Amino acid sequence: MRFEPLLIVLALVPWNLQTPTTQDPSAQEPKPFPLSDSAVAATLGEQIQGAWQLERIDSPLVPLMPADTEGYALFHDGYMALELHGITPMGLDDSDGEFFQTGFHRYSLDGTGGMETSSLIGVTNLTDDEDIQFQPAGDRRRFRVSLLGEKLTLERTDGTRLFFQKLGKLPFPGAVEQVDAFGRPVKPAGAKPPGQQQR
């Protein structure tokens, strides 16, 4: 008996005799995975860099008048500078009505929206008798951080919330930057190109 025709037939028969099922192409794509805590903290760390202007303070401890509340925060490479000024309504518990807090701190972000600060130097009169109190170096505080576009909220463990708006690149007060129709800086008349010496 000759086996050549049988081998040819076996070679042409598919090994899987079942009808192939059609698969959803999206089922083959890798599932997205959540960022690690360190990646989330790194992203937040990049977005928080820069100068922020206080919009308002919500505090369960000190009733502050929103129109008379000012402050700024500056974040850069793990350092935070913070200064807050506020005025309470007149006649409140024999208070002078003027409060402030200022300080320079180190900060660390985690991947769950938390921030811990460690004080380098600071001073406040947000005390029971409104006496000025120096903040000891190494004093730690925790905040919950919420950052959405140009809006930053810092919430302390006592329930106080600080609302900030990011400051863009602003010209120095009184300086007028000349720009052309396309927004490019224009050099003052008589300015020499870089590299040319004045004679």
ABEGO torsion letter per residue (X at the ends): XBAAAAAAAAAABBABABBBBBBBAAAABBBBBBBBAAAAAAAAAAAABEBBBBABBBBAABBBBAAABBEBBBBBGGBBBBBBBBBBBBGBGGBAGBBBBBBBBBBBBBAAGBBBBBBABBBBABBAAGBBBBBBBGBBBBBBBBBBEABBBBBBAAGBBBBBBBBBBBBBBGBBBBBBAAGBBBBBBGBBBBGBBBX
